[in-house]
Amino acid sequence: MRPRLLKFLLNLFPPYLGAGIRIKHISNDFRTFEVEMKLRWYNRNMMGSHFGGNLSSMTDPFFVLILMYNLGRGYIIWDQASSTTFKKPATGKVTARFHLSEQQIQEVKSKADSDSSYRPTFTVDILDEQGTMVTQVEKIIYVKKREPKIVLHNLNSANG
């Protein structure tokens, strides 16, 4: 799938639509995703700032997608755990940039290939319009190399 099509489809994803989360950019190598959320009447809390659940939601599943597109179908990849630290009330438009370098991706691949599973931790900062961190999210991603499928032939067949 091309980045442009994935961006279009993600922006139609009901949880993102309902929260006002928009994917602004996906790099051609699928190593960078940029996401934003504007403060609206339907995504603010009683204090007039962004609802914390939406701030957490805007960080899911971008590290998984980066690894899926860069490692390929030979791996099982999913978000295993997340920790959100709210630094200050988030008002206005907030943004998050998810990026993994080629070196980070190769490290994940190497460790997943040599171990039964690997659980790297990645951190993303959610920034306000002034570039100040309002929330920090730490994600633990589960990565495991898929077992090769074994095809057994019927030894009792008429051809055997």
DSSP file (Angstrom, degrees, kcal/mol; ACC not computed):
  #  RESIDUE AA STRUCTURE BP1 BP2  ACC     N-H-->O    O-->H-N    N-H-->O    O-->H-N    TCO  KAPPA ALPHA  PHI   PSI    X-CA   Y-CA   Z-CA
    1    1 A M              0   0    0      0, 0.0     0, 0.0     0, 0.0     0, 0.0   0.000 360.0 360.0 360.0 141.8    0.0    0.0    0.0
    2    2 A R     >  -     0   0    0      1,-0.1     4,-2.4     4,-0.0     3,-0.3  -0.506 360.0-116.9 -81.6 152.0    1.2    3.5   -0.8
    3    3 A P  H  > S+     0   0    0      0, 0.0     4,-2.6     0, 0.0     5,-0.2   0.873 113.9  55.1 -55.9 -38.9    1.7    6.1    2.0
    4    4 A R  H  > S+     0   0    0      2,-0.2     4,-2.0     1,-0.2     5,-0.1   0.898 109.7  45.4 -64.0 -41.2   -1.0    8.3    0.5
    5    5 A L  H  > S+     0   0    0     -3,-0.3     4,-2.6     2,-0.2    -1,-0.2   0.911 112.6  50.8 -68.9 -42.7   -3.6    5.6    0.4
    6    6 A L  H  X S+     0   0    0     -4,-2.4     4,-2.9     1,-0.2     5,-0.2   0.917 109.8  50.9 -60.5 -43.0   -2.8    4.5    4.0
    7    7 A K  H  X S+     0   0    0     -4,-2.6     4,-2.1    -5,-0.2    16,-0.3   0.925 110.7  49.1 -59.5 -45.6   -3.1    8.2    5.1
    8    8 A F  H  X S+     0   0    0     -4,-2.0     4,-0.6     2,-0.2    -2,-0.2   0.930 114.0  45.5 -59.4 -47.8   -6.5    8.5    3.5
    9    9 A L  H >< S+     0   0    0     -4,-2.6     3,-0.9     1,-0.2     4,-0.5   0.904 111.8  50.7 -66.2 -42.5   -7.7    5.2    5.1
   10   10 A L  H >< S+     0   0    0     -4,-2.9     3,-1.2     1,-0.3    -1,-0.2   0.878 105.5  56.8 -63.1 -36.7   -6.4    6.1    8.5
   11   11 A N  H 3< S+     0   0    0     -4,-2.1    -1,-0.3     1,-0.3    -2,-0.2   0.672 106.9  50.3 -70.3 -14.6   -8.1    9.5    8.4
   12   12 A L  T << S+     0   0    0     -3,-0.9    -1,-0.3    -4,-0.6    -2,-0.2   0.483  79.5 121.1 -95.0  -5.7  -11.4    7.7    7.8
   13   13 A F    X>  -     0   0    0     -3,-1.2     4,-2.4    -4,-0.5     3,-1.1  -0.434  67.6-132.4 -62.8 120.7  -10.9    5.3   10.8
   14   14 A P  H 3> S+     0   0    0      0, 0.0     4,-2.9     0, 0.0     5,-0.2   0.820 101.5  53.0 -50.9 -43.4  -13.9    6.0   13.0
   15   15 A P  H 3> S+     0   0    0      0, 0.0     4,-1.2     0, 0.0     6,-0.2   0.882 113.8  44.5 -61.9 -33.8  -12.0    6.3   16.3
   16   16 A Y  H <>>S+     0   0    0     -3,-1.1     5,-2.3    -6,-0.2     4,-1.3   0.910 113.5  49.7 -73.7 -42.1   -9.7    9.0   14.7
   17   17 A L  H  <5S+     0   0    0     -4,-2.4     3,-0.5     1,-0.2    -1,-0.2   0.938 111.4  49.6 -59.0 -46.3  -12.7   10.8   13.1
   18   18 A G  H  <5S+     0   0    0     -4,-2.9    -1,-0.2     1,-0.2    -2,-0.2   0.792 115.8  42.2 -65.4 -29.1  -14.6   10.8   16.4
   19   19 A A  H  <5S-     0   0    0     -4,-1.2    -1,-0.2    -5,-0.2    -2,-0.2   0.587 111.5-116.2 -92.6 -11.7  -11.6   12.2   18.3
   20   20 A G  T  <5 +     0   0    0     -4,-1.3    18,-0.8    -3,-0.5     2,-0.4   0.716  60.6 154.5  81.8  21.0  -10.6   14.7   15.6
   21   21 A I  E   < -A   37   0A   0     -5,-2.3     2,-0.4    -6,-0.2    -1,-0.3  -0.690  20.7-171.9 -85.3 133.1   -7.2   13.0   15.1
   22   22 A R  E     -A   36   0A   0     14,-3.1    14,-2.8    -2,-0.4     2,-0.7  -0.987  23.5-137.0-129.2 135.8   -5.7   13.5   11.6
   23   23 A I  E     +A   35   0A   0     -2,-0.4    12,-0.3   -16,-0.3     3,-0.1  -0.818  23.8 180.0 -86.4 119.5   -2.7   11.9   10.0
   24   24 A K  E     +     0   0A   0     10,-2.6     2,-0.3    -2,-0.7    11,-0.2   0.787  59.7   8.0 -92.8 -31.5   -0.9   14.8    8.3
   25   25 A H  E     -A   34   0A   0      9,-1.6     9,-2.6   -18,-0.0     2,-0.4  -0.987  45.6-174.0-156.6 139.6    2.1   13.0    6.7
   26   26 A I  E     -A   33   0A   0     -2,-0.3     7,-0.2     7,-0.2   -19,-0.1  -0.990  32.7-127.2-129.6 125.2    3.5    9.5    6.1
   27   27 A S    >   -     0   0    0      5,-2.5     3,-1.9    -2,-0.4     5,-0.1  -0.304  22.4-112.9 -70.2 156.5    7.0    9.3    4.6
   28   28 A N  T 3  S+     0   0    0      1,-0.3    -1,-0.1     2,-0.1   -24,-0.0   0.758 119.1  50.5 -60.8 -26.2    7.6    7.3    1.4
   29   29 A D  T 3  S-     0   0    0      3,-0.0    -1,-0.3   -26,-0.0    -2,-0.1   0.352 108.8-125.0 -93.7   5.9    9.7    4.8    3.4
   30   30 A F  S <  S+     0   0    0     -3,-1.9    39,-0.2     2,-0.2    40,-0.2   0.751  81.7 113.6  57.8  27.3    7.0    4.4    6.1
   31   31 A R        +     0   0    0      1,-0.2    69,-1.8    38,-0.1     2,-0.4   0.516  69.4  50.2-101.6  -6.9    9.6    5.4    8.8
   32   32 A T  E     + B   0  99A   0     67,-0.2    -5,-2.5    -5,-0.1     2,-0.4  -0.994  56.9 177.9-136.8 129.6    7.9    8.7    9.8
   33   33 A F  E     -AB  26  98A   0     65,-2.4    65,-3.1    -2,-0.4     2,-0.4  -0.993  10.4-161.4-125.8 135.8    4.2    9.5   10.6
   34   34 A E  E     -AB  25  97A   0     -9,-2.6   -10,-2.6    -2,-0.4    -9,-1.6  -0.983  13.4-178.8-120.9 129.3    3.0   12.9   11.7
   35   35 A V  E     -AB  23  96A   0     61,-2.7    61,-2.5    -2,-0.4     2,-0.3  -0.928   4.0-175.0-129.2 145.7   -0.3   13.3   13.5
   36   36 A E  E     -AB  22  95A   0    -14,-2.8   -14,-3.1    -2,-0.3     2,-0.3  -0.959  10.1-166.5-139.2 160.0   -2.3   16.2   14.8
   37   37 A M  E     -AB  21  94A   0     57,-2.3    57,-2.6    -2,-0.3     2,-0.3  -0.941  12.3-150.4-146.9 123.2   -5.4   16.9   16.7
   38   38 A K        -     0   0    0    -18,-0.8     2,-0.5    -2,-0.3    55,-0.2  -0.657  30.5-106.2 -89.1 149.3   -7.2   20.3   17.0
   39   39 A L        +     0   0    0     -2,-0.3     2,-0.3    11,-0.1    54,-0.1  -0.654  50.9 168.5 -76.7 122.1   -9.1   21.2   20.2
   40   40 A R    >   -     0   0    0     -2,-0.5     3,-1.1   -21,-0.1     4,-0.4  -0.799  50.9-101.6-128.4 169.3  -12.8   21.0   19.4
   41   41 A W  T 3  S+     0   0    0     -2,-0.3     3,-0.4     1,-0.2     7,-0.1   0.811 121.1  51.2 -61.4 -29.4  -16.0   21.0   21.4
   42   42 A Y  T 3  S+     0   0    0      1,-0.2    -1,-0.2   -23,-0.0    -3,-0.0   0.497 113.0  42.1 -91.4  -3.9  -16.3   17.2   21.0
   43   43 A N  S <  S+     0   0    0     -3,-1.1     8,-2.1     2,-0.1     2,-0.3   0.187  91.8  98.5-126.6  19.0  -12.8   16.3   22.2
   44   44 A R  B     -G   50   0B   0     -3,-0.4     6,-0.2    -4,-0.4     2,-0.1  -0.761  62.9-133.0-104.8 154.4  -12.3   18.6   25.1
   45   45 A N    >   -     0   0    0      4,-3.2     3,-1.7    -2,-0.3     6,-0.1  -0.243  40.4 -83.9 -92.0-174.6  -12.7   17.7   28.8
   46   46 A M  T 3  S+     0   0    0      1,-0.3    -1,-0.0     2,-0.1    -2,-0.0   0.711 128.0  56.9 -65.2 -20.0  -14.6   19.6   31.5
   47   47 A M  T 3  S-     0   0    0      2,-0.2    -1,-0.3     3,-0.1     3,-0.1   0.460 118.5-108.7 -91.0  -2.0  -11.5   21.8   32.1
   48   48 A G  S <  S+     0   0    0     -3,-1.7     2,-0.2     1,-0.3    -2,-0.1   0.574  84.4 105.1  87.9   9.5  -11.4   23.0   28.5
   49   49 A S  S    S-     0   0    0      1,-0.1    -4,-3.2    42,-0.1    -1,-0.3  -0.648  82.9 -63.3-113.8 175.3   -8.3   21.1   27.5
   50   50 A H  B     -G   44   0B   0     40,-3.3    40,-0.3    -6,-0.2     2,-0.3  -0.289  55.9-108.3 -59.5 138.0   -7.8   17.9   25.4
   51   51 A F    >>  -     0   0    0     -8,-2.1     4,-1.5     1,-0.1     3,-0.8  -0.523  25.4-132.6 -65.3 129.1   -9.4   14.8   26.8
   52   52 A G  H 3> S+     0   0    0     -2,-0.3     4,-2.1     1,-0.3     5,-0.2   0.825 102.9  58.6 -58.4 -36.2   -6.5   12.6   28.0
   53   53 A G  H 3> S+     0   0    0      1,-0.2     4,-2.4     2,-0.2    -1,-0.3   0.867 105.3  50.2 -62.5 -35.9   -7.8    9.4   26.3
   54   54 A N  H <> S+     0   0    0     -3,-0.8     4,-1.9     2,-0.2    -1,-0.2   0.870 107.0  54.2 -70.0 -36.0   -7.7   11.2   22.9
   55   55 A L  H  < S+     0   0    0     -4,-1.5    -2,-0.2     1,-0.2    -1,-0.2   0.913 112.2  44.6 -62.6 -41.2   -4.1   12.2   23.5
   56   56 A S  H >< S+     0   0    0     -4,-2.1     3,-1.7     1,-0.2    -2,-0.2   0.911 110.5  55.3 -66.8 -41.6   -3.2    8.6   24.2
   57   57 A S  H >< S+     0   0    0     -4,-2.4     3,-1.8     1,-0.3    -2,-0.2   0.822  95.8  65.4 -61.2 -32.1   -5.2    7.4   21.2
   58   58 A M  T 3< S+     0   0    0     -4,-1.9    -1,-0.3     1,-0.3    -2,-0.2   0.568  98.3  55.7 -72.1  -3.5   -3.3    9.7   18.9
   59   59 A T  T <  S+     0   0    0     -3,-1.7     4,-0.5    -4,-0.2     3,-0.3   0.369  86.4 123.0-103.6   3.7   -0.2    7.6   19.6
   60   60 A D  S <  S-     0   0    0     -3,-1.8    -1,-0.0     1,-0.2    79,-0.0  -0.943  76.0  -9.1-114.6 126.7   -1.7    4.3   18.5
   61   61 A P  S  > S+     0   0    0      0, 0.0     4,-2.4     0, 0.0    -1,-0.2  -0.543  93.2 107.3-120.9  43.2   -0.6    2.3   16.3
   62   62 A F  H  > S+     0   0    0     -3,-0.3     4,-2.4     1,-0.3     5,-0.2   0.836  82.3  48.4 -69.0 -38.1    2.1    4.3   14.6
   63   63 A F  H  > S+     0   0    0     -4,-0.5     4,-2.1     2,-0.2    -1,-0.3   0.890 113.2  51.7 -66.0 -35.2    5.3    2.5   15.9
   64   64 A V  H  > S+     0   0    0     -3,-0.2     4,-3.0     2,-0.2    -2,-0.2   0.937 110.0  48.4 -62.3 -46.5    3.6   -0.8   15.0
   65   65 A L  H  X S+     0   0    0     -4,-2.4     4,-2.6     2,-0.2     5,-0.3   0.907 108.8  53.3 -62.2 -41.9    2.9    0.5   11.5
   66   66 A I  H  X S+     0   0    0     -4,-2.4     4,-1.5     1,-0.2    -1,-0.2   0.941 114.3  42.0 -57.8 -46.8    6.4    1.7   11.0
   67   67 A L  H  X S+     0   0    0     -4,-2.1     4,-2.9     2,-0.2     5,-0.5   0.900 112.4  53.9 -69.6 -40.1    7.7   -1.8   12.0
   68   68 A M  H  X S+     0   0    0     -4,-3.0     4,-1.8     1,-0.2    -2,-0.2   0.937 113.1  42.3 -58.4 -47.3    5.1   -3.6   10.0
   69   69 A Y  H  < S+     0   0    0     -4,-2.6    -1,-0.2     1,-0.2    -2,-0.2   0.791 121.2  41.1 -73.0 -26.7    5.9   -1.8    6.8
   70   70 A N  H  < S+     0   0    0     -4,-1.5    -2,-0.2    -5,-0.3    -1,-0.2   0.755 121.2  38.1 -94.9 -25.9    9.7   -2.0    7.3
   71   71 A L  H  < S-     0   0    0     -4,-2.9     3,-0.4    -5,-0.2    -3,-0.2   0.758 100.3-146.7 -93.4 -28.0   10.1   -5.5    8.6
   72   72 A G    ><  -     0   0    0     -4,-1.8     3,-0.8    -5,-0.5    -1,-0.2  -0.350  40.0 -44.5  91.9-174.4    7.5   -7.1    6.4
   73   73 A R  T 3  S+     0   0    0      1,-0.2    -1,-0.2    -2,-0.1    -4,-0.1   0.517 113.4  85.1 -74.8  -6.5    5.0  -10.0    6.9
   74   74 A G  T 3  S+     0   0    0     -3,-0.4    72,-2.9    71,-0.1     2,-0.3   0.325  84.8  66.8 -79.3  10.2    7.6  -12.3    8.5
   75   75 A Y  E <  S-C  145   0A   0     -3,-0.8     2,-0.5    70,-0.3    70,-0.2  -0.967  71.4-135.8-135.1 146.7    7.0  -10.8   11.9
   76   76 A I  E     +C  144   0A   0     68,-3.4    68,-2.1    -2,-0.3     2,-0.4  -0.904  35.6 176.9 -95.7 125.0    4.2  -10.6   14.5
   77   77 A I  E     +C  143   0A   0     -2,-0.5     2,-0.3    66,-0.2    66,-0.2  -0.995   8.5 146.3-137.4 128.6    4.0   -7.0   15.8
   78   78 A W  E     -C  142   0A   0     64,-1.8    64,-3.1    -2,-0.4     2,-0.4  -0.991  51.8 -94.9-156.7 157.2    1.6   -5.4   18.2
   79   79 A D  E     +C  141   0A   0     -2,-0.3    62,-0.2    62,-0.2     3,-0.1  -0.610  39.4 176.2 -69.8 123.2    1.4   -2.7   20.9
   80   80 A Q  E     -     0   0A   0     60,-2.8     2,-0.3    -2,-0.4    61,-0.2   0.826  59.2  -4.0 -99.1 -39.5    1.9   -4.5   24.2
   81   81 A A  E     -C  140   0A   0     59,-1.7    59,-2.7     2,-0.0    -1,-0.4  -0.986  55.3-163.9-153.0 159.1    1.9   -1.7   26.7
   82   82 A S  E     -C  139   0A   0     -2,-0.3     2,-0.4    57,-0.2    57,-0.2  -0.997   3.1-165.3-147.6 143.5    1.7    2.1   26.9
   83   83 A S  E     -C  138   0A   0     55,-2.4    55,-2.8    -2,-0.3     2,-0.5  -0.992  10.2-162.5-132.7 125.5    2.4    4.6   29.6
   84   84 A T  E     -C  137   0A   0     -2,-0.4     2,-0.5    53,-0.2    53,-0.2  -0.924   4.4-169.6-113.9 127.8    1.1    8.2   29.3
   85   85 A T  E     -C  136   0A   0     51,-3.0    51,-2.6    -2,-0.5     2,-0.6  -0.963  12.5-150.4-116.6 117.5    2.5   11.1   31.3
   86   86 A F  E     +C  135   0A   0     -2,-0.5    49,-0.3    49,-0.2    48,-0.0  -0.779  16.0 179.0 -88.7 119.3    0.6   14.4   31.1
   87   87 A K        -     0   0    0     47,-2.7    48,-0.2    -2,-0.6    -1,-0.2   0.843  64.7 -16.7 -89.8 -38.8    3.0   17.3   31.6
   88   88 A K  S    S-     0   0    0     46,-1.6    -1,-0.3     0, 0.0     0, 0.0  -0.972  87.9 -68.9-160.2 161.0    0.6   20.2   31.2
   89   89 A P        -     0   0    0      0, 0.0     2,-0.7     0, 0.0    46,-0.1  -0.306  48.4-136.3 -58.8 135.9   -3.0   20.8   29.9
   90   90 A A        +     0   0    0    -40,-0.3   -40,-3.3    44,-0.1     2,-0.3  -0.854  32.5 165.2 -99.9 118.0   -3.1   20.5   26.2
   91   91 A T        +     0   0    0     -2,-0.7    38,-0.4   -42,-0.2   -42,-0.1  -0.874  46.2  11.7-126.2 162.0   -5.1   23.2   24.4
   92   92 A G  S    S-     0   0    0     -2,-0.3     2,-0.3    36,-0.1   -52,-0.1  -0.320 114.7 -14.1  71.1-157.0   -5.2   24.2   20.8
   93   93 A K        -     0   0    0    -55,-0.2     2,-0.3   -54,-0.1    36,-0.3  -0.638  65.6-166.4 -82.5 134.5   -3.7   22.0   18.1
   94   94 A V  E     -B   37   0A   0    -57,-2.6   -57,-2.3    -2,-0.3     2,-0.3  -0.911   2.9-164.8-119.1 151.0   -1.3   19.3   19.3
   95   95 A T  E     -BD  36 127A   0     32,-2.3    32,-2.8    -2,-0.3     2,-0.3  -0.934   9.2-166.2-134.0 155.5    1.0   17.2   17.2
   96   96 A A  E     -BD  35 126A   0    -61,-2.5   -61,-2.7    -2,-0.3     2,-0.5  -0.996   6.7-157.8-140.5 139.7    3.1   14.1   17.4
   97   97 A R  E     -B   34   0A   0     28,-0.6     2,-0.5    -2,-0.3    28,-0.3  -0.977   5.8-164.3-121.9 121.4    5.9   12.8   15.2
   98   98 A F  E     +B   33   0A   0    -65,-3.1   -65,-2.4    -2,-0.5     2,-0.3  -0.909  19.4 161.5-106.2 125.6    6.7    9.2   15.1
   99   99 A H  E     -B   32   0A   0     -2,-0.5     2,-0.4   -67,-0.2   -67,-0.2  -0.988  20.2-173.8-148.0 135.4   10.1    8.2   13.5
  100  100 A L        -     0   0    0    -69,-1.8     2,-0.1    -2,-0.3    -2,-0.0  -0.999  24.6-133.7-124.4 132.3   12.3    5.2   13.6
  101  101 A S     >  -     0   0    0     -2,-0.4     4,-2.3     1,-0.1     5,-0.2  -0.318  26.5-108.4 -76.3 164.3   15.7    5.3   12.0
  102  102 A E  H  > S+     0   0    0      1,-0.2     4,-2.5     2,-0.2     5,-0.2   0.883 122.2  55.1 -58.8 -38.3   17.0    2.5    9.7
  103  103 A Q  H  > S+     0   0    0      2,-0.2     4,-2.1     1,-0.2    -1,-0.2   0.915 107.4  48.1 -62.9 -43.7   19.4    1.6   12.5
  104  104 A Q  H  > S+     0   0    0      2,-0.2     4,-2.2     1,-0.2    -2,-0.2   0.911 112.4  49.2 -63.2 -42.0   16.6    1.3   15.1
  105  105 A I  H  X S+     0   0    0     -4,-2.3     4,-2.4     1,-0.2    -2,-0.2   0.910 111.1  49.2 -64.4 -42.6   14.6   -0.9   12.6
  106  106 A Q  H  X S+     0   0    0     -4,-2.5     4,-2.7     2,-0.2    -1,-0.2   0.856 109.1  53.4 -66.2 -34.4   17.6   -3.1   11.9
  107  107 A E  H  X S+     0   0    0     -4,-2.1     4,-2.4     2,-0.2     5,-0.2   0.923 109.6  47.7 -64.7 -43.8   18.2   -3.5   15.7
  108  108 A V  H  X S+     0   0    0     -4,-2.2     4,-2.6     2,-0.2     5,-0.2   0.930 113.5  48.6 -61.2 -45.5   14.6   -4.6   16.2
  109  109 A K  H  X S+     0   0    0     -4,-2.4     4,-2.3     1,-0.2    -2,-0.2   0.932 111.9  48.6 -60.4 -47.4   14.9   -7.1   13.3
  110  110 A S  H  X S+     0   0    0     -4,-2.7     4,-1.5     1,-0.2    -1,-0.2   0.913 115.0  43.7 -60.9 -45.2   18.2   -8.5   14.6
  111  111 A K  H  X S+     0   0    0     -4,-2.4     4,-2.0     1,-0.2    -1,-0.2   0.878 114.0  49.8 -71.5 -37.0   16.9   -9.0   18.1
  112  112 A A  H  < S+     0   0    0     -4,-2.6    33,-0.7    -5,-0.2    -1,-0.2   0.849 111.3  50.9 -68.6 -32.9   13.6  -10.4   17.0
  113  113 A D  H  < S+     0   0    0     -4,-2.3    -1,-0.2    -5,-0.2    -2,-0.2   0.836 117.8  37.4 -71.2 -32.7   15.5  -12.8   14.7
  114  114 A S  H  < S+     0   0    0     -4,-1.5     2,-0.2    -5,-0.2    -2,-0.2   0.691 115.3  52.8 -96.7 -19.7   17.8  -14.1   17.4
  115  115 A D  S  < S-     0   0    0     -4,-2.0    30,-0.3    -5,-0.1     3,-0.1  -0.642  87.5-112.1-109.9 169.1   15.4  -14.1   20.4
  116  116 A S  S    S-     0   0    0      1,-0.3     2,-0.3    -2,-0.2    29,-0.2   0.850  99.4 -15.8 -69.0 -32.3   12.0  -15.8   20.9
  117  117 A S        -     0   0    0     27,-0.1     2,-0.4    -6,-0.1    -1,-0.3  -0.967  63.3-143.9-161.6 163.9   10.5  -12.3   21.0
  118  118 A Y  B     -E  143   0A   0     25,-2.9    25,-2.6    -2,-0.3    -6,-0.1  -0.995   3.2-164.3-137.3 140.7   11.7   -8.7   21.5
  119  119 A R        -     0   0    0     -2,-0.4    23,-0.2    23,-0.2     2,-0.1  -0.696  15.3-175.6-127.0  77.9   10.0   -5.8   23.3
  120  120 A P        -     0   0    0      0, 0.0    21,-2.5     0, 0.0     2,-0.5  -0.386  17.6-136.9 -71.7 154.2   11.5   -2.5   22.3
  121  121 A T  E     - F   0 140A   0     19,-0.2     2,-0.4    -2,-0.1    19,-0.2  -0.951  21.2-176.2-113.1 130.4   10.4    0.7   24.0
  122  122 A F  E     - F   0 139A   0     17,-2.6    17,-3.4    -2,-0.5     2,-0.4  -0.943  10.4-150.4-125.0 147.8    9.8    3.9   22.0
  123  123 A T  E     - F   0 138A   0     -2,-0.4     2,-0.4    15,-0.2    15,-0.2  -0.941   9.6-173.1-121.0 140.0    8.8    7.3   23.3
  124  124 A V  E     - F   0 137A   0     13,-2.5    13,-2.8    -2,-0.4     2,-0.4  -0.996  13.5-144.8-131.1 139.4    6.8   10.0   21.5
  125  125 A D  E     - F   0 136A   0     -2,-0.4   -28,-0.6   -28,-0.3     2,-0.6  -0.850   6.9-146.0-101.5 136.2    6.2   13.6   22.7
  126  126 A I  E     -DF  96 135A   0      9,-3.3     8,-3.1    -2,-0.4     9,-1.5  -0.916  24.6-161.6 -99.9 124.6    2.9   15.4   22.0
  127  127 A L  E     -DF  95 133A   0    -32,-2.8   -32,-2.3    -2,-0.6     6,-0.2  -0.784  11.4-135.1-111.5 147.9    3.6   19.0   21.5
  128  128 A D    >   -     0   0    0      4,-2.4     3,-1.9    -2,-0.3   -34,-0.2  -0.238  47.1 -83.1 -85.3-174.9    1.4   22.1   21.6
  129  129 A E  T 3  S+     0   0    0    -38,-0.4   -35,-0.1   -36,-0.3   -37,-0.1   0.707 130.6  55.2 -66.2 -20.3    1.5   24.9   19.0
  130  130 A Q  T 3  S-     0   0    0      2,-0.1    -1,-0.3     0, 0.0     3,-0.1   0.456 120.4-108.0 -89.5  -1.2    4.4   26.5   20.7
  131  131 A G  S <  S+     0   0    0     -3,-1.9     2,-0.4     1,-0.3    -2,-0.1   0.620  72.7 142.5  84.7  13.0    6.4   23.3   20.5
  132  132 A T        -     0   0    0      1,-0.1    -4,-2.4     2,-0.0     2,-0.3  -0.715  57.5-113.1 -88.7 135.8    6.2   22.6   24.2
  133  133 A M  E     + F   0 127A   0     -2,-0.4    -6,-0.2    -6,-0.2     3,-0.1  -0.522  39.5 168.4 -69.1 126.7    5.7   19.0   25.3
  134  134 A V  E     +     0   0A   0     -8,-3.1   -47,-2.7     1,-0.4   -46,-1.6   0.658  67.8  15.3-107.5 -26.6    2.3   18.5   26.9
  135  135 A T  E     -CF  86 126A   0     -9,-1.5    -9,-3.3   -49,-0.3     2,-0.4  -0.996  59.8-157.6-148.7 143.3    2.2   14.7   27.0
  136  136 A Q  E     -CF  85 125A   0    -51,-2.6   -51,-3.0    -2,-0.3     2,-0.5  -0.993  11.2-165.9-124.5 131.5    4.8   12.0   26.7
  137  137 A V  E     -CF  84 124A   0    -13,-2.8   -13,-2.5    -2,-0.4     2,-0.5  -0.965   5.3-160.9-121.4 129.0    3.9    8.5   25.7
  138  138 A E  E     -CF  83 123A   0    -55,-2.8   -55,-2.4    -2,-0.5     2,-0.4  -0.931  12.5-164.7-107.8 127.8    6.1    5.4   26.1
  139  139 A K  E     -CF  82 122A   0    -17,-3.4   -17,-2.6    -2,-0.5     2,-0.6  -0.936  12.0-156.2-117.0 133.4    5.1    2.4   24.0
  140  140 A I  E     -CF  81 121A   0    -59,-2.7   -60,-2.8    -2,-0.4   -59,-1.7  -0.951  18.1-160.7-105.1 123.1    6.3   -1.2   24.4
  141  141 A I  E     -C   79   0A   0    -21,-2.5     2,-0.5    -2,-0.6   -62,-0.2  -0.880  10.1-140.3-109.0 132.6    6.0   -3.0   21.2
  142  142 A Y  E     +C   78   0A   0    -64,-3.1   -64,-1.8    -2,-0.4     2,-0.4  -0.803  24.7 178.7 -91.3 127.3    6.0   -6.8   20.9
  143  143 A V  E     +CE  77 118A   0    -25,-2.6   -25,-2.9    -2,-0.5     2,-0.4  -0.996   5.5 165.5-133.3 128.7    7.9   -8.2   18.0
  144  144 A K  E     -C   76   0A   0    -68,-2.1   -68,-3.4    -2,-0.4     2,-0.3  -0.998  37.4-116.7-142.9 137.4    8.4  -11.9   17.1
  145  145 A K  E     -C   75   0A   0    -33,-0.7   -70,-0.3    -2,-0.4     2,-0.1  -0.547  39.8-114.7 -70.3 133.6    9.6  -13.6   14.0
  146  146 A R        -     0   0    0    -72,-2.9    -1,-0.1    -2,-0.3     3,-0.0  -0.412  27.7-113.6 -68.1 143.3    6.9  -15.8   12.5
  147  147 A E        -     0   0    0     -2,-0.1    -1,-0.1     1,-0.1     2,-0.1  -0.571  37.8-104.8 -73.2 139.9    7.5  -19.5   12.5
  148  148 A P        -     0   0    0      0, 0.0     2,-0.4     0, 0.0    -1,-0.1  -0.413  36.4-113.1 -65.7 142.1    7.9  -20.8    9.0
  149  149 A K        -     0   0    0     -2,-0.1     2,-0.5    -3,-0.0    -3,-0.0  -0.613  26.6-146.4 -78.0 131.6    4.8  -22.8    7.8
  150  150 A I        -     0   0    0     -2,-0.4     2,-0.7    -3,-0.0    -1,-0.0  -0.872   5.6-153.6-101.4 126.4    5.5  -26.4    7.4
  151  151 A V        -     0   0    0     -2,-0.5     2,-0.5     2,-0.0    -2,-0.0  -0.887   8.1-158.1-102.0 118.3    3.6  -28.1    4.6
  152  152 A L        -     0   0    0     -2,-0.7     2,-0.3     2,-0.0    -2,-0.0  -0.825   8.5-143.5 -96.9 131.4    3.1  -31.8    5.2
  153  153 A H        -     0   0    0     -2,-0.5     2,-0.8     1,-0.0     3,-0.0  -0.712  25.0-108.2 -92.3 144.8    2.4  -34.0    2.2
  154  154 A N    >   -     0   0    0     -2,-0.3     3,-1.1     1,-0.2     6,-0.1  -0.615  29.7-169.7 -73.8 108.8   -0.1  -36.8    2.5
  155  155 A L  T 3  S+     0   0    0     -2,-0.8    -1,-0.2     1,-0.2    -2,-0.0   0.628  82.0  61.2 -76.7 -12.8    2.2  -39.9    2.3
  156  156 A N  T 3  S+     0   0    0      3,-0.0    -1,-0.2    -3,-0.0    -2,-0.1   0.315  78.9 120.4 -94.6   8.4   -0.8  -42.2    1.9
  157  157 A S  S X  S-     0   0    0     -3,-1.1     3,-1.2     1,-0.1    -4,-0.0  -0.254  77.6-112.2 -73.7 163.3   -2.0  -40.6   -1.3
  158  158 A A  T 3  S+     0   0    0      1,-0.3    -1,-0.1     2,-0.2    -3,-0.0   0.740 116.9  54.3 -65.7 -23.7   -2.3  -42.6   -4.5
  159  159 A N  T 3         0   0    0      1,-0.2    -1,-0.3     0, 0.0    -4,-0.1   0.619 360.0 360.0 -84.9 -12.8    0.6  -40.7   -6.1
  160  160 A G    <         0   0    0     -3,-1.2    -1,-0.2    -6,-0.1    -2,-0.2   0.435 360.0 360.0 -89.9 360.0    3.0  -41.4   -3.2
